[in-house]
Amino acid sequence: MNVIADSAVDAPLSARLKQQTHAIHDSLDSRISGLAPFLDRQHYVRFLRVQLRFQTATALLYEDATLQARFQGLLERSRLDLIEQDCRDLGVSEADIAADRAAGEAAVIGEGVAAVGWLYTNEGSNLGAAFLFKRAQQELQLSAEFGARHLAGHPDGRGLHWKRFKAQLDELDLNAAEIDQAVAGAVAAFALVRAAVEQLMGDVAET
């Protein structure tokens, strides 16, 4: 059954993805906020490791030739190297980095254009990282050169960077089945992050 609501059939793909992931996105944001990732650097490191798993899961998508043809400049958008540097800045062990890389590499992206949904989720998180970057700076004294590289904005600005990606996304000519695959990919991406949050941060009492 097509998961796209009839009322959204003519909406751009980015709007459809946003609508279909709104609930899981809000639930994830609330859960992470409740686990106080900026309470101190120890809490933040747990959050970093969640990000490392997700960035590892999506890294190969940024190197995929077919996706690069659909999204100009895709390779330069990958944040895996930045998150690994942030982890090492804050003393995450090589064993933990390797474990998180392995967990991310085990992710199943899905069939067809599911990868598009994963990219949407990742690029959208980069747009929303502006607030997180400010908190990392103000509360933990981190920066774009130490510990919070992956949260820093693109030199051209987050808004323009996202606008370019969204325009490319909305130019894709997908049929109904492919749209369902993209939505399923986005939902799976959020689910992977939620699972990582529970595994790496969930034993911390909410504040």
C-alpha positions as CSV (number, residue, x, y, z in Angstrom):
1,M,0.0,0.0,0.0
2,N,1.3,3.5,-0.8
3,V,2.3,5.2,2.4
4,I,1.9,8.7,0.9
5,A,-1.3,10.4,1.9
6,D,-3.6,11.4,-1.0
7,S,-3.5,15.0,0.2
8,A,0.3,15.1,-0.3
9,V,0.4,13.4,-3.7
10,D,1.4,16.6,-5.5
11,A,3.7,17.9,-2.9
12,P,7.5,18.1,-3.5
13,L,9.4,15.1,-2.4
14,S,11.1,17.0,0.5
15,A,7.7,18.0,1.8
16,R,6.5,14.4,1.6
17,L,9.5,13.1,3.5
18,K,9.1,15.8,6.1
19,Q,5.4,14.9,6.6
20,Q,6.0,11.2,6.8
21,T,8.9,11.5,9.3
22,H,7.5,14.3,11.5
23,A,6.5,12.1,14.4
24,I,9.6,10.0,14.6
25,H,11.8,13.1,14.2
26,D,10.0,14.9,17.0
27,S,10.2,11.8,19.3
28,L,13.9,11.4,18.6
29,D,14.6,15.1,19.3
30,S,12.7,14.9,22.6
31,R,14.5,11.8,23.7
32,I,18.0,13.2,23.0
33,S,17.1,16.5,24.7
34,G,15.9,14.5,27.8
35,L,19.3,12.8,27.9
36,A,21.1,16.1,28.3
37,P,23.9,15.7,25.7
38,F,25.4,19.1,26.6
39,L,25.4,18.6,30.4
40,D,29.1,17.9,30.3
41,R,31.7,16.5,28.0
42,Q,31.1,13.0,29.1
43,H,27.4,13.2,28.1
44,Y,28.5,14.9,24.8
45,V,30.9,12.0,24.0
46,R,27.9,9.6,24.1
47,F,26.1,11.9,21.6
48,L,29.2,12.0,19.4
49,R,29.3,8.2,19.3
50,V,25.7,8.1,18.2
51,Q,26.6,10.5,15.4
52,L,29.6,8.4,14.4
53,R,27.4,5.3,13.9
54,F,25.0,7.3,11.8
55,Q,27.7,9.0,9.7
56,T,29.3,5.6,9.1
57,A,26.0,4.1,8.0
58,T,25.6,6.8,5.4
59,A,29.2,7.3,4.3
60,L,29.1,5.0,1.4
61,L,26.1,6.8,0.0
62,Y,28.2,9.9,-0.5
63,E,30.6,7.9,-2.5
64,D,28.0,6.3,-4.7
65,A,28.4,7.3,-8.4
66,T,24.6,7.0,-9.1
67,L,23.8,9.3,-6.2
68,Q,26.5,11.7,-7.1
69,A,25.0,12.1,-10.5
70,R,21.7,13.0,-8.9
71,F,23.1,15.3,-6.2
72,Q,25.9,17.5,-7.4
73,G,28.7,18.0,-4.8
74,L,27.5,15.1,-2.8
75,L,30.9,13.7,-1.8
76,E,31.9,17.0,-0.2
77,R,28.9,16.8,2.1
78,S,30.1,13.7,4.0
79,R,30.8,14.4,7.7
80,L,32.4,11.1,8.7
81,D,35.9,12.4,8.8
82,L,34.8,15.3,10.9
83,I,33.0,13.2,13.5
84,E,35.9,10.9,13.8
85,Q,38.2,13.9,14.5
86,D,35.7,15.2,17.1
87,C,35.7,11.8,18.8
88,R,39.5,11.7,19.0
89,D,39.6,15.3,20.3
90,L,37.5,14.2,23.2
91,G,39.4,11.0,24.0
92,V,37.1,8.4,22.5
93,S,39.2,5.2,22.4
94,E,40.1,3.6,19.1
95,A,38.3,0.5,20.3
96,D,35.1,2.4,20.8
97,I,35.5,4.2,17.4
98,A,36.0,0.8,15.7
99,A,33.0,-0.6,17.5
100,D,30.8,2.3,16.4
101,R,32.1,2.1,12.8
102,A,31.2,-1.6,12.8
103,A,27.7,-0.9,14.1
104,G,27.2,1.8,11.4
105,E,28.6,-0.4,8.6
106,A,26.1,-3.1,9.6
107,A,23.1,-0.8,8.7
108,V,20.8,-2.0,6.0
109,I,20.0,0.9,3.7
110,G,17.2,-0.9,1.8
111,E,16.2,-1.3,-1.8
112,G,15.9,1.1,-4.7
113,V,15.9,4.7,-3.8
114,A,15.7,4.1,-0.1
115,A,19.2,5.7,-0.1
116,V,17.6,9.1,-1.0
117,G,15.6,9.0,2.3
118,W,18.8,8.3,4.3
119,L,20.4,11.3,2.6
120,Y,17.4,13.4,3.4
121,T,17.6,12.5,7.0
122,N,21.4,13.2,7.2
123,E,21.3,16.5,5.4
124,G,18.3,17.6,7.4
125,S,20.2,16.9,10.6
126,N,23.0,19.1,9.4
127,L,20.6,22.0,8.9
128,G,19.3,21.6,12.4
129,A,22.8,21.4,13.9
130,A,23.1,25.2,14.2
131,F,21.4,25.2,17.7
132,L,23.5,22.3,18.8
133,F,26.7,24.0,17.6
134,K,25.9,27.0,19.7
135,R,25.3,24.9,22.8
136,A,28.6,23.0,22.2
137,Q,30.4,26.3,22.0
138,Q,28.7,28.0,25.0
139,E,28.3,25.1,27.4
140,L,31.3,22.9,26.6
141,Q,33.8,25.4,25.1
142,L,34.1,23.3,21.9
143,S,34.6,24.8,18.4
144,A,34.8,24.1,14.7
145,E,38.5,23.3,15.3
146,F,38.0,21.1,18.4
147,G,35.3,18.7,19.3
148,A,32.4,20.2,17.3
149,R,33.7,20.1,13.7
150,H,30.7,18.0,12.5
151,L,28.2,20.5,13.9
152,A,29.8,23.6,12.2
153,G,28.0,25.2,9.3
154,H,29.0,25.0,5.7
155,P,31.1,28.0,4.5
156,D,28.3,29.0,2.2
157,G,25.8,28.9,5.1
158,R,23.5,26.2,6.3
159,G,20.4,27.6,4.7
160,L,21.9,27.8,1.2
161,H,23.6,24.4,1.6
162,W,20.3,22.8,2.5
163,K,18.4,24.8,-0.2
164,R,20.7,23.4,-2.9
165,F,20.2,19.8,-1.7
166,K,16.5,20.1,-1.3
167,A,16.2,21.5,-4.9
168,Q,18.1,18.5,-6.2
169,L,15.9,16.2,-4.1
170,D,12.7,17.8,-5.5
171,E,13.9,17.5,-9.0
172,L,14.0,13.7,-8.9
173,D,11.4,12.1,-11.0
174,L,10.2,9.3,-8.8
175,N,7.1,7.1,-9.2
176,A,4.8,6.2,-6.3
177,A,6.7,3.0,-5.4
178,E,10.0,4.9,-5.4
179,I,8.6,7.6,-3.2
180,D,7.5,4.9,-0.7
181,Q,11.1,3.5,-0.8
182,A,12.5,6.9,-0.1
183,V,10.2,7.4,2.8
184,A,11.0,4.0,4.2
185,G,14.7,4.9,3.9
186,A,14.2,8.1,5.9
187,V,12.2,6.2,8.6
188,A,14.9,3.6,8.8
189,A,17.6,6.2,9.2
190,F,15.7,7.8,12.1
191,A,15.2,4.4,13.6
192,L,19.0,3.6,13.4
193,V,19.7,6.8,15.3
194,R,17.1,6.1,17.9
195,A,18.5,2.6,18.5
196,A,22.0,4.1,18.8
197,V,20.7,6.7,21.3
198,E,19.2,3.9,23.5
199,Q,22.4,1.8,23.3
200,L,24.9,4.6,24.0
201,M,22.9,7.3,25.9
202,G,19.9,5.5,27.3
203,D,21.4,4.5,30.6
204,V,21.8,8.1,31.6
205,A,19.1,9.4,33.9
206,E,16.9,12.1,32.2
207,T,17.3,15.6,33.6
